[in-house]
């Protein structure tokens, strides 16, 4: 029987896939979408590596290909522990990346084949240990801390739904939790994957299935109340990506469409960073966090905070490129800011 923390992680992963739904991120759920790179084993999706295959719960294709690069695929993994996410989780992510990014080596055929640049993003509802932060930053694995106030609602919804599923499983005597059943139901309701590729597995625990579907349906209804809330992926000139939380997507899209390249104001609070347009600060607000290791370096010396914030801006944050889908069209927005526009509060 899965633990509560594992259940929370499953729900969080699917919710993050939904929050990223307009970021050019297409969820891969079947080997039919790529028979060369992907395999299916008993309902599990696996990615072929050089040495073995690797199970993946959430894997996405991005609609854009960066200049002078391969098409990008992202492993998304979420952890919802009571304590900080530790080094072993990040080390495992690194091992997977190393193997799948070399999967072309064992192919002896002279036939040209598609290749991808696989990336890995770890989301944690409880932060990361210092060792995990240092290792991830060194190996360009994106760590996203979801313990900040902007994600209070998300943690609450996930915690409550996971608890109800766990209780229902025990009440109905389910010894092996049907994770695929729940994932499939979520993806159908959230419309995060092609409907023709989603096929809910059969289960003998009919009463549990009915109870679980009631929990999942209520969970999705809660999420729908945050339909305008979204995660946008920001790409700075840095060895990390920035998941940008926008509380009112229509307002952001309206401004970004009219101003595809514009300067922004930035201020840093005790828990997160806030960005808004210079010319119209009330038009939208983006919330984001830098990698925990970078934040730790900024904050370790109170007398040097302002200088270090300015240094991070000059080195890594002078531009942020955002890709987003609007009415089926892939659009690009460039956020620009100068040193005098960086504020610490």
N, C-alpha and C positions, 0 to 999 in steps of 0.2 A: 504494500500500500504506500502510495506516495505521501510525503510529508506536506504539511501546510506551506512551508517555504517553497517547495518545488511547485505546488499548485499556483502559488502567487506568481512565481516566475513564468509559468506557462501563460497565465492570463495577461501578465504584463507584456510579454513578447507580442502577443496578438494585438494588444491595444496599441503598442508602439507602431506596429505595421499599419494600423488604421490611422494613427496620427500622422504618419508619413505618406499618406495615400496620394497627396498632390505634389509630392517632391520629385516626381519622375521615377518613383520606386515601384517596380512591378514585382509582386510576390511570386516566387516560383514554388509550386506545390506538387509537381508531378514530373517524372522523367520524360513524359511526352513533350514537355516544353524544351528539352535538350537531351536527347538520348545519348549524346556523346559524353557529356560532362556529368550527367546525373544518373543515379540508379534508385530503384525502389526495392525495399526489403521489408516485407510484412507490414506495409503501411508507412514505414520510415523512409524519408527521402535522404539520400546520401550523395555526397560529392566525391568524384574520383580524385585521388591524389597520386603522387608518384609511388608511394609505398603501400597505401591502403585506401579504403573509402572512409568517409567521415559523415556520421549522422548530423543532420542540420535541421533545426526546427523552423527557423525563419531565415530565408535567403532571398535577396532581391536583386533584380537587374535594374540598372539605371539607364534612363532613356538617352543620356548623352555620353559621349566618349571624349574625355579630355584631350587636348592637343598633344601630339607626340606620345600617346599612351594607348593602352589596350582598353577595350570595354570593361567597365567596372561592375563587379558584383560584390554585394555586401552581406557578410554574416552578421546577423543581429542576435545577440544573446542578452537576456535579462536575468538578473538575480535579485531576489527579494528576501534577503537574510535579516536576522535581528542584529547581526554584527557586520562590520565592514567586509567587503569582498576582498579575499586574500590573494597572494601571489600565485597559488596553484591554478586558479581559474584563468588568470592572464597568461600564465605560462602555457596552459593547454591551448588557448587561442593562438598563441604564437606558433606552436607546433603544427596546428591545423593549417595555418596560413603558409608556412614553409612547405608543407607537403603538397597542398593543392596548387600552389603557384609554380610547382615543378612537375605537374602531372603530364606535361607534354614529353618528358624525357623518355618514358618507357614506350612511347609510340614509335614503332619502327617503320611505319608506312611512309612512303614518300608523298602521299596525298596531302595537300595543304589542309589545315584544320583551324578552326576558330580557337583563339586563346582569350583568356580573361585575366584581368588584374583583380584578384580577390582581396578584399579588405575586411577588417573585423572591427565591430563596435560593441563594446560591453556597457550595458546600462545597469546601474545598481541603485536600489531604493535606499540603501544604507551607507553609501560612500565606499571608499577603497582604502586599503592599508597603504602605508607609505612605500613598502616594497613593491606592491602592485603598481602604484603610480610610477615609480622610477622605472620599472621594467617596461611598462606600456609606453611611456614617453620615448624610451630608447629605441623601441621597435615599432613605433608608429601604429600602435593599437589604440583606437579611440576609446576613452573612458568617459562615460556620461553619468554624472551624479544627479539622481532624481530625488535627493533628500531635501531639496530647497523648497521654499514656500510655494513657488509656482506650480509644483506638482502635488500639493497636499490633497487635492481632490482625486487625483489619479491613484495615489497610494491608498486612500480611504476606500474607493470603489473596489479596487483589486483585493484588498484585505478582506472586506466584507463578503465578496463573492466567493473567494477561495475558502473561507471558513464555512460558508453554507454548502459548498460542494463537498468538502471534507466530511461534514456532519451527515450529509445525505448518503455518502458512500458507506459510512459506518452503519447508519440506520438500516440500509438495505443489504448489508452483508457483502459488499463488493470488495474482494480481496485484491484484484488487479485493476487499478483505475484506468478507464478507457480514455486515455489522453487524446487519441486521434478523434474520437467521437466529439469531444468538447471543442477541439481545434476546428474541426470541420463545421460544426454548428456556428461558431464565432465567425469564421470566414464567410459563411453564407450570409449571415445577418449583417455583417459589416461590409460585405461586398469588396473584400480585399484580394480575392482571387477569382479567376475565371470560373463561372458557375458550372460549365461543362466538364471541368476537371475535378470538381468536388463530389465525392461519393461517400456519404456517411457509412462507416462500417456497421455491420450487424452486431447486436449484443443480445445476450440472453437476459440481462438485467433490465427488463422493460420498465419496472416501477422506478428503478433508479434513473433510467434514461428520461422518463417524464419529469421527475423531480429536478434532475440536472438541467434539462432544457428550460424549466421555469426559472431557475437561477440565472442561467446564461441569458435568457431573453430579458430579464429584469436588469441585468448588468449592461447589456447593450442599450437598453432604454435610457439608463443613467448616462452612458457615454454620449448618446445622441443629444442629450441636453448640452453637451459641449461641442456641438457640431462645428462651430466657428473656431474652435481651438485646434491648433495644428502645430506640428513640428516641421520646420523647414531646415534643410541641410545647407549650412553655410560653408564655403570653401575659402579659407584665408590662405595666404602664402606661408603655410606652416605645416609641420608634420602631424597635423590633427585636423578633424572636421569640427564644426560647431553646430550642434542641434539647436536651432533657434525656435523658441516657443512664441507663437503669436496668438493672442487671445481673441482677436477679431480679424479673421483671414480676409473677408471681403474688403475691409478698409485698407489692409496692406496691399492686396491685389490691385485695388483701384489706384492707389498712389504709385505703386511700382510700375503699373502698365503705362501710366502717364509720364512717369519719371524713371525710365529704366536704369539710369545712372544718376545717383544723387548723393550729396554729402549728408552725414548723419552726426548727431550728438550722441555721446556715450557717457554714462556715469556708472560707477562701480559702487554697489552697496556692500553691506557686510556679508551678504549671502549670494549675490548674483550681479550680473551686468545687464544694463538696460540701454537699448538703442532706439533712437527716433529721428525723423528727418530734421535737418537744420531749419529749413524754411517753413515747416509745418509740424511742430513737435506733437501736436494732438492727432495727427493723421493716423499713426499706428505706433505701437511699441513692441519691440522684440526683446525677449529675455533669454539670456544664455549664460553658460558657465564655461570657463576655461578648464583645461585638464587639471585635475586636482594637484598634480605635482607642480604645475605652473603657479597655481593659486598659493600653494604652500611656500614657494620661493618668494612670491610677492609679499606675503604676510609675516615672514619669519623675523623681519627687522622693522619695527614700527617707524623708525626714523627714515627708512629707505623706501617706504611704500609708494610715495608719489613718484620717486625717480624710477622705481622698478615697474610701476604701471606704465609710465611713459616709454620705458625701454621695450616692454612687451608690445606696445602699440607700434613703435617704430620698426621693430623687427618682424612682427607677425600679423598685425591687424590693420595695416594701412588700407587694405581693400578686402572686401568679403564678397564673393560671388554666390548668388542664390539661383538655383534652378527650380522652377515650379510649373505645374500644369494648370492652365486656365482655359476652360472650354475646350479641352482636348488638344491644346496647343502648348508645346514646351516653350517657356519663356525664360529669359535671363535678366537678373537684376544685379547691378554692381553698387555696393555700398562703399562710400569713400569718406574718410575723415582725416583731419590734420591734427598735429600735436596740441594746438590750443583748444581743440574741441573735446579733449578727453578730460573728464571730471571724476573726482573721487569724492564720495559723500559718506 
